[in-house]
Amino acid sequence: FYSELFFPRIRELSTETRDPLLLRILSSENGKYYELIATTACIPTSPKGERLSRPRDLIHPEGKVSGMFLPEDQKFPHGSKETYLKPSRLEVLTELGMCKDDVAWE
């Protein structure tokens, strides 16, 4: 389901459909779909959550380099401490390439 339907059509899905499924995957301990998350623009970004980005295009909102960016730059995951800003999910996003304390200048 996820690899054949969900990720290929993620931009077509409403927030109400997309977010619960993606949050469930990010909370999963087996990491089965982490590669798909890492390579797909699927994480909503600040300030409004309308743009989707890959983890490697994101900045950890509490990292050392976060002060270099504004929410309008659309580099931070969008959500609350119960959704994309939950510490355990931020940890997974960091493992999948989100910058926390240094920035790749590519």
C-alpha positions in Angstrom: 0.0 0.0 0.0 2.6 2.6 1.1 5.1 2.0 -1.7 2.6 1.4 -4.5 -0.2 3.9 -3.6 0.6 6.2 -0.7 4.0 7.7 -1.5 3.6 8.0 -5.3 0.4 10.0 -4.8 1.3 11.8 -1.6 0.8 15.3 -3.2 -2.7 14.4 -4.2 -3.8 13.5 -0.7 -5.5 15.8 1.8 -3.7 16.7 5.0 -6.4 14.8 6.9 -5.5 11.6 4.9 -1.8 12.0 4.6 -0.7 13.1 8.0 -2.1 10.2 10.2 -0.6 7.6 7.9 2.8 9.4 7.7 2.9 10.0 11.4 2.2 6.3 12.0 5.2 5.3 9.8 7.4 7.8 11.5 6.4 6.3 14.9 7.0 2.8 13.7 10.1 1.1 15.2 10.8 -1.2 12.3 11.8 1.5 9.8 10.4 -0.4 6.9 9.4 2.6 4.9 12.1 5.0 6.0 13.9 4.9 2.7 10.7 6.1 1.0 10.4 8.9 3.5 14.0 9.9 2.9 13.6 10.1 -0.8 10.1 11.5 -1.1 9.0 15.1 -0.5 6.4 14.2 2.1 7.0 16.2 5.3 4.9 19.4 5.6 7.0 22.5 6.2 6.4 25.7 8.1 4.9 28.2 8.2 1.6 26.7 6.9 2.4 23.1 6.1 1.4 23.5 2.5 4.8 22.6 1.0 6.2 19.1 1.3 9.9 18.5 1.6 12.3 15.6 1.9 14.0 15.2 5.3 17.4 16.2 3.8 15.9 19.6 2.8 14.8 20.3 6.4 16.3 22.0 9.4 15.7 20.7 13.0 13.8 23.5 14.7 15.9 23.2 17.9 19.2 22.6 16.2 22.3 24.9 16.3 21.7 26.2 12.8 17.9 26.8 13.2 18.6 30.5 14.0 19.8 31.0 10.4 16.3 30.4 9.0 12.9 31.8 9.4 9.6 29.8 9.2 8.9 31.5 5.9 12.0 29.8 4.4 10.0 26.5 4.6 12.9 24.6 6.2 11.2 23.5 9.4 8.8 20.6 9.8 5.3 22.0 10.4 3.1 20.7 13.2 2.9 20.4 17.0 4.6 18.4 19.7 1.9 15.7 19.0 2.6 15.5 15.3 5.8 16.3 13.3 7.5 18.2 16.2 7.3 15.3 18.6 10.9 14.6 19.7 10.9 11.0 18.7 9.7 11.9 15.2 12.3 14.7 14.9 14.9 12.2 15.8 13.8 9.9 13.0 13.8 12.8 10.5 17.3 13.7 11.6 18.4 10.1 11.0 16.9 10.4 7.6 18.9 13.5 6.7 17.3 16.5 8.4 20.1 19.0 9.4 20.4 19.6 13.1 23.7 21.1 14.0 25.4 21.7 10.7 24.3 22.4 7.1 25.3 20.7 3.9 26.1 23.6 1.6 25.1 21.8 -1.6 
